Amino acid sequence: MASIPPVCDFGWQAVDAVLPGTDGKRHSVLGQAGPNGLVVAFICNHCPYVKAVIGRIVRDAADLKPHGIGFVAINSNDASAYPADSFDNMLRFAAENGFGFAYLHDEHQALALAYGAACTPDFFGFNSDCKLQYRGRLDASRKEVGPQDLRRDLFEAMTEVARTGQGPRDQIASVGCSIKWKDAA
């Protein structure tokens, strides 16, 4: 079932955590920021919405780097109920898709709760002060890959953040599968 996150809460301060990554190291989420900002993306391995756009996520993360925007992806899904989202499968998913950014495991779901993550994919775009400036979609793709000429909402918003420190006022929410919460979460 599709979930839609709330609109951007401009100025909300990013939350940090140190989580294990698919590269075998532990990473600070905020340590992934570039000099002009950071995108924190909640994704997973099995969601059809993520699978439809993973190539575009990888592309946009690489294209944002020269603009001074860092990128980190986080999987917070309950892997005991959804084995496709296990850490071992995260390793495979990152390798198969050529991730050029840290892919972190939020096994206890504390970071997803702190961010109020609602779906996969769910994008949080922060400026250089780690204040939220974007909470919107990657582009107009849904469970199917959209045409190549789709407007790159996330990329355009974050290049604006890199230039001005502020995101666009008009944002369209992401749509995706709900975060798979543990019973105790």
Secondary structure, DSSP 8 states (H G I E B T S, - for coil): -EE------TT-B----EEEBTTSSEEESGGG-BTTEEEEEE--SS-HHHHHHHHHHHHHHHHHGGGTEEEEEEE-S-TTT-GGGSHHHHHHHHHHTT--SEEEE-TT-HHHHHHT--EESEEEEE-TTSBEEE---SSS--SS---TT---HHHHHHHHHHHHS---S------EEE----TT-
